[in-house]
Amino acid sequence: MRYVLDTDHWSIAQQENGQESKDLNRRIAAASNDEFFVSIPTFHEQCLGAHTYLSRAKNSNDLVRGYEYFQKII
């Protein structure tokens, strides 16, 4: 079976805490990596979010966090 993660699912999976994130990541871990996909629009929306975060950065810590967000997306 194959699954496409939409933007909401992908955002939840990226969170480091919260029950929804734990549940989703457990389900993803139980399956094969090649069963999950992210659509191009979802990737684009994630990149836009990271770019917006970077453009609003007020200090170097914000910049580092923004680029870490980009790294997680990839």
N, CA, C and O atoms as CSV, one atom per row, in Angstrom:
chain,resi,resn,atom,element,x,y,z
A,1,MET,N,N,0.835,-1.167,0.000
A,1,MET,CA,C,0.000,0.000,0.000
A,1,MET,C,C,0.885,1.236,0.000
A,1,MET,O,O,1.981,1.216,0.559
A,2,ARG,N,N,0.420,2.305,-0.618
A,2,ARG,CA,C,1.161,3.566,-0.666
A,2,ARG,C,C,0.334,4.682,-0.059
A,2,ARG,O,O,-0.894,4.698,-0.155
A,3,TYR,N,N,1.035,5.612,0.566
A,3,TYR,CA,C,0.380,6.717,1.245
A,3,TYR,C,C,0.987,8.042,0.783
A,3,TYR,O,O,2.204,8.159,0.638
A,4,VAL,N,N,0.149,9.012,0.560
A,4,VAL,CA,C,0.608,10.360,0.242
A,4,VAL,C,C,0.304,11.230,1.455
A,4,VAL,O,O,-0.843,11.336,1.888
A,5,LEU,N,N,1.341,11.844,1.991
A,5,LEU,CA,C,1.165,12.728,3.129
A,5,LEU,C,C,0.874,14.140,2.621
A,5,LEU,O,O,1.649,14.701,1.846
A,6,ASP,N,N,-0.252,14.708,3.062
A,6,ASP,CA,C,-0.538,16.085,2.676
A,6,ASP,C,C,0.206,17.028,3.624
A,6,ASP,O,O,0.917,16.581,4.524
A,7,THR,N,N,0.038,18.317,3.418
A,7,THR,CA,C,0.779,19.304,4.195
A,7,THR,C,C,0.499,19.170,5.687
A,7,THR,O,O,1.418,19.274,6.500
A,8,ASP,N,N,-0.745,18.943,6.051
A,8,ASP,CA,C,-1.079,18.799,7.472
A,8,ASP,C,C,-0.386,17.590,8.088
A,8,ASP,O,O,0.184,17.683,9.176
A,9,HIS,N,N,-0.435,16.455,7.391
A,9,HIS,CA,C,0.239,15.261,7.903
A,9,HIS,C,C,1.742,15.488,8.046
A,9,HIS,O,O,2.349,15.123,9.052
A,10,TRP,N,N,2.321,16.092,7.027
A,10,TRP,CA,C,3.768,16.315,7.035
A,10,TRP,C,C,4.160,17.252,8.169
A,10,TRP,O,O,5.177,17.044,8.830
A,11,SER,N,N,3.347,18.288,8.392
A,11,SER,CA,C,3.621,19.221,9.489
A,11,SER,C,C,3.527,18.518,10.842
A,11,SER,O,O,4.352,18.756,11.724
A,12,ILE,N,N,2.541,17.669,11.005
A,12,ILE,CA,C,2.392,16.917,12.249
A,12,ILE,C,C,3.585,15.979,12.447
A,12,ILE,O,O,4.116,15.873,13.553
A,13,ALA,N,N,4.002,15.304,11.387
A,13,ALA,CA,C,5.129,14.368,11.483
A,13,ALA,C,C,6.419,15.084,11.881
A,13,ALA,O,O,7.272,14.489,12.538
A,14,GLN,N,N,6.575,16.346,11.495
A,14,GLN,CA,C,7.788,17.105,11.805
A,14,GLN,C,C,7.832,17.611,13.239
A,14,GLN,O,O,8.904,17.963,13.733
A,15,GLN,N,N,6.713,17.654,13.902
A,15,GLN,CA,C,6.694,18.147,15.282
A,15,GLN,C,C,7.469,17.191,16.170
A,15,GLN,O,O,7.488,15.981,15.944
A,16,GLU,N,N,8.095,17.746,17.164
A,16,GLU,CA,C,8.921,16.929,18.043
A,16,GLU,C,C,8.177,16.451,19.282
A,16,GLU,O,O,8.697,15.635,20.043
A,17,ASN,N,N,6.975,16.949,19.486
A,17,ASN,CA,C,6.198,16.492,20.633
A,17,ASN,C,C,4.721,16.504,20.251
A,17,ASN,O,O,4.345,16.952,19.168
A,18,GLY,N,N,3.921,16.018,21.133
A,18,GLY,CA,C,2.496,15.944,20.860
A,18,GLY,C,C,2.079,14.535,20.488
A,18,GLY,O,O,2.814,13.807,19.821
A,19,GLN,N,N,0.900,14.167,20.925
A,19,GLN,CA,C,0.417,12.808,20.706
A,19,GLN,C,C,0.177,12.503,19.232
A,19,GLN,O,O,0.460,11.398,18.770
A,20,GLU,N,N,-0.355,13.498,18.482
A,20,GLU,CA,C,-0.590,13.259,17.044
A,20,GLU,C,C,0.707,12.922,16.330
A,20,GLU,O,O,0.756,12.009,15.505
A,21,SER,N,N,1.756,13.664,16.653
A,21,SER,CA,C,3.057,13.423,16.032
A,21,SER,C,C,3.584,12.034,16.386
A,21,SER,O,O,4.077,11.311,15.520
A,22,LYS,N,N,3.478,11.671,17.650
A,22,LYS,CA,C,3.957,10.351,18.081
A,22,LYS,C,C,3.189,9.244,17.373
A,22,LYS,O,O,3.781,8.275,16.897
A,23,ASP,N,N,1.871,9.392,17.305
A,23,ASP,CA,C,1.045,8.370,16.652
A,23,ASP,C,C,1.375,8.244,15.166
A,23,ASP,O,O,1.548,7.138,14.655
A,24,LEU,N,N,1.462,9.373,14.481
A,24,LEU,CA,C,1.751,9.346,13.044
A,24,LEU,C,C,3.138,8.785,12.774
A,24,LEU,O,O,3.309,7.951,11.885
A,25,ASN,N,N,4.121,9.232,13.529
A,25,ASN,CA,C,5.487,8.746,13.317
A,25,ASN,C,C,5.623,7.264,13.642
A,25,ASN,O,O,6.436,6.568,13.035
A,26,ARG,N,N,4.843,6.783,14.584
A,26,ARG,CA,C,4.846,5.345,14.893
A,26,ARG,C,C,4.286,4.557,13.707
A,26,ARG,O,O,4.819,3.506,13.351
A,27,ARG,N,N,3.213,5.064,13.097
A,27,ARG,CA,C,2.625,4.383,11.940
A,27,ARG,C,C,3.584,4.405,10.747
A,27,ARG,O,O,3.702,3.422,10.014
A,28,ILE,N,N,4.258,5.526,10.567
A,28,ILE,CA,C,5.222,5.627,9.464
A,28,ILE,C,C,6.381,4.652,9.703
A,28,ILE,O,O,6.821,3.970,8.777
A,29,ALA,N,N,6.870,4.588,10.937
A,29,ALA,CA,C,7.995,3.708,11.268
A,29,ALA,C,C,7.641,2.238,11.100
A,29,ALA,O,O,8.515,1.416,10.823
A,30,ALA,N,N,6.372,1.903,11.265
A,30,ALA,CA,C,5.946,0.510,11.154
A,30,ALA,C,C,5.854,0.039,9.706
A,30,ALA,O,O,5.761,-1.161,9.445
A,31,ALA,N,N,5.880,0.965,8.783
A,31,ALA,CA,C,5.770,0.620,7.363
A,31,ALA,C,C,7.118,0.810,6.684
A,31,ALA,O,O,8.068,1.321,7.276
A,32,SER,N,N,7.174,0.398,5.458
A,32,SER,CA,C,8.382,0.567,4.655
A,32,SER,C,C,8.492,2.022,4.195
A,32,SER,O,O,7.484,2.656,3.882
A,33,ASN,N,N,9.714,2.546,4.156
A,33,ASN,CA,C,9.918,3.940,3.737
A,33,ASN,C,C,9.386,4.228,2.350
A,33,ASN,O,O,8.964,5.351,2.072
A,34,ASP,N,N,9.399,3.242,1.476
A,34,ASP,CA,C,8.954,3.501,0.108
A,34,ASP,C,C,7.432,3.476,-0.036
A,34,ASP,O,O,6.913,3.567,-1.149
A,35,GLU,N,N,6.719,3.354,1.074
A,35,GLU,CA,C,5.262,3.406,1.040
A,35,GLU,C,C,4.726,4.827,1.222
A,35,GLU,O,O,3.541,5.068,0.993
A,36,PHE,N,N,5.571,5.761,1.626
A,36,PHE,CA,C,5.128,7.124,1.918
A,36,PHE,C,C,5.710,8.114,0.926
A,36,PHE,O,O,6.884,8.043,0.562
A,37,PHE,N,N,4.869,9.031,0.503
A,37,PHE,CA,C,5.264,10.046,-0.458
A,37,PHE,C,C,4.715,11.394,-0.030
A,37,PHE,O,O,3.714,11.478,0.682
A,38,VAL,N,N,5.381,12.437,-0.470
A,38,VAL,CA,C,4.917,13.799,-0.252
A,38,VAL,C,C,4.731,14.413,-1.631
A,38,VAL,O,O,5.602,14.299,-2.494
A,39,SER,N,N,3.595,15.064,-1.831
A,39,SER,CA,C,3.320,15.667,-3.137
A,39,SER,C,C,4.170,16.917,-3.353
A,39,SER,O,O,4.678,17.507,-2.399
A,40,ILE,N,N,4.318,17.308,-4.601
A,40,ILE,CA,C,5.043,18.528,-4.937
A,40,ILE,C,C,4.393,19.748,-4.284
A,40,ILE,O,O,5.112,20.586,-3.740
A,41,PRO,N,N,3.049,19.888,-4.315
A,41,PRO,CA,C,2.456,21.041,-3.619
A,41,PRO,C,C,2.769,21.065,-2.112
A,41,PRO,O,O,2.978,22.135,-1.540
A,42,THR,N,N,2.801,19.900,-1.482
A,42,THR,CA,C,3.144,19.852,-0.065
A,42,THR,C,C,4.585,20.292,0.141
A,42,THR,O,O,4.867,21.076,1.047
A,43,PHE,N,N,5.496,19.801,-0.681
A,43,PHE,CA,C,6.898,20.212,-0.598
A,43,PHE,C,C,7.002,21.725,-0.786
A,43,PHE,O,O,7.714,22.400,-0.042
A,44,HIS,N,N,6.298,22.249,-1.773
A,44,HIS,CA,C,6.318,23.682,-2.045
A,44,HIS,C,C,5.810,24.480,-0.845
A,44,HIS,O,O,6.421,25.477,-0.461
A,45,GLU,N,N,4.711,24.053,-0.258
A,45,GLU,CA,C,4.146,24.754,0.901
A,45,GLU,C,C,5.113,24.719,2.082
A,45,GLU,O,O,5.245,25.707,2.804
A,46,GLN,N,N,5.783,23.600,2.281
A,46,GLN,CA,C,6.758,23.507,3.357
A,46,GLN,C,C,7.929,24.469,3.113
A,46,GLN,O,O,8.395,25.137,4.036
A,47,CYS,N,N,8.391,24.528,1.870
A,47,CYS,CA,C,9.485,25.449,1.528
A,47,CYS,C,C,9.067,26.900,1.714
A,47,CYS,O,O,9.852,27.714,2.201
A,48,LEU,N,N,7.842,27.228,1.332
A,48,LEU,CA,C,7.347,28.591,1.536
A,48,LEU,C,C,7.322,28.942,3.026
A,48,LEU,O,O,7.684,30.053,3.412
A,49,GLY,N,N,6.898,28.002,3.850
A,49,GLY,CA,C,6.881,28.234,5.291
A,49,GLY,C,C,8.275,28.480,5.843
A,49,GLY,O,O,8.471,29.381,6.658
A,50,ALA,N,N,9.245,27.688,5.405
A,50,ALA,CA,C,10.624,27.867,5.857
A,50,ALA,C,C,11.171,29.202,5.368
A,50,ALA,O,O,11.856,29.904,6.111
A,51,HIS,N,N,10.872,29.551,4.132
A,51,HIS,CA,C,11.332,30.827,3.581
A,51,HIS,C,C,10.734,31.999,4.354
A,51,HIS,O,O,11.434,32.966,4.654
A,52,THR,N,N,9.458,31.918,4.673
A,52,THR,CA,C,8.805,32.974,5.444
A,52,THR,C,C,9.453,33.111,6.818
A,52,THR,O,O,9.695,34.220,7.296
A,53,TYR,N,N,9.732,31.969,7.447
A,53,TYR,CA,C,10.398,31.998,8.750
A,53,TYR,C,C,11.754,32.695,8.634
A,53,TYR,O,O,12.091,33.541,9.463
A,54,LEU,N,N,12.531,32.342,7.610
A,54,LEU,CA,C,13.847,32.955,7.417
A,54,LEU,C,C,13.740,34.456,7.141
A,54,LEU,O,O,14.539,35.239,7.654
A,55,SER,N,N,12.765,34.854,6.339
A,55,SER,CA,C,12.645,36.273,5.994
A,55,SER,C,C,12.248,37.116,7.204
A,55,SER,O,O,12.464,38.328,7.210
A,56,ARG,N,N,11.676,36.492,8.218
A,56,ARG,CA,C,11.282,37.205,9.437
A,56,ARG,C,C,12.288,37.039,10.570
A,56,ARG,O,O,12.062,37.531,11.675
A,57,ALA,N,N,13.384,36.359,10.308
A,57,ALA,CA,C,14.383,36.104,11.350
A,57,ALA,C,C,14.915,37.421,11.907
A,57,ALA,O,O,15.211,38.357,11.165
A,58,LYS,N,N,15.027,37.465,13.213
A,58,LYS,CA,C,15.490,38.672,13.880
A,58,LYS,C,C,16.918,38.538,14.420
A,58,LYS,O,O,17.536,39.527,14.814
A,59,ASN,N,N,17.431,37.309,14.435
A,59,ASN,CA,C,18.785,37.105,14.945
A,59,ASN,C,C,19.370,35.832,14.323
A,59,ASN,O,O,18.694,35.117,13.583
A,60,SER,N,N,20.617,35.572,14.635
A,60,SER,CA,C,21.297,34.422,14.036
A,60,SER,C,C,20.675,33.093,14.482
A,60,SER,O,O,20.677,32.128,13.718
A,61,ASN,N,N,20.148,33.035,15.697
A,61,ASN,CA,C,19.490,31.794,16.147
A,61,ASN,C,C,18.265,31.490,15.291
A,61,ASN,O,O,18.008,30.333,14.958
A,62,ASP,N,N,17.513,32.526,14.936
A,62,ASP,CA,C,16.355,32.331,14.057
A,62,ASP,C,C,16.794,31.845,12.683
A,62,ASP,O,O,16.138,30.993,12.083
A,63,LEU,N,N,17.909,32.387,12.182
A,63,LEU,CA,C,18.417,31.941,10.878
A,63,LEU,C,C,18.809,30.467,10.920
A,63,LEU,O,O,18.473,29.701,10.016
A,64,VAL,N,N,19.514,30.079,11.966
A,64,VAL,CA,C,19.927,28.681,12.108
A,64,VAL,C,C,18.696,27.785,12.161
A,64,VAL,O,O,18.651,26.748,11.499
A,65,ARG,N,N,17.708,28.179,12.941
A,65,ARG,CA,C,16.484,27.373,13.049
A,65,ARG,C,C,15.765,27.283,11.703
A,65,ARG,O,O,15.249,26.224,11.346
A,66,GLY,N,N,15.727,28.382,10.960
A,66,GLY,CA,C,15.094,28.373,9.642
A,66,GLY,C,C,15.784,27.429,8.671
A,66,GLY,O,O,15.125,26.697,7.932
A,67,TYR,N,N,17.112,27.448,8.676
A,67,TYR,CA,C,17.833,26.538,7.785
A,67,TYR,C,C,17.739,25.087,8.249
A,67,TYR,O,O,17.766,24.170,7.428
A,68,GLU,N,N,17.629,24.876,9.547
A,68,GLU,CA,C,17.382,23.518,10.039
A,68,GLU,C,C,16.025,23.014,9.567
A,68,GLU,O,O,15.860,21.835,9.254
A,69,TYR,N,N,15.065,23.917,9.520
A,69,TYR,CA,C,13.735,23.573,9.004
A,69,TYR,C,C,13.840,23.143,7.544
A,69,TYR,O,O,13.254,22.133,7.155
A,70,PHE,N,N,14.580,23.897,6.732
A,70,PHE,CA,C,14.797,23.501,5.340
A,70,PHE,C,C,15.442,22.115,5.273
A,70,PHE,O,O,15.039,21.287,4.457
A,71,GLN,N,N,16.415,21.863,6.104
A,71,GLN,CA,C,17.091,20.573,6.095
A,71,GLN,C,C,16.129,19.436,6.419
A,71,GLN,O,O,16.195,18.371,5.805
A,72,LYS,N,N,15.235,19.658,7.384
A,72,LYS,CA,C,14.246,18.631,7.725
A,72,LYS,C,C,13.303,18.362,6.567
A,72,LYS,O,O,12.883,17.226,6.350
A,73,ILE,N,N,12.973,19.405,5.827
A,73,ILE,CA,C,12.071,19.242,4.673
A,73,ILE,C,C,12.704,18.310,3.649
A,73,ILE,O,O,12.047,17.421,3.106
A,74,ILE,N,N,13.967,18.526,3.400
A,74,ILE,CA,C,14.657,17.717,2.402
A,74,ILE,C,C,14.819,16.304,2.908
A,74,ILE,O,O,15.380,15.459,2.210
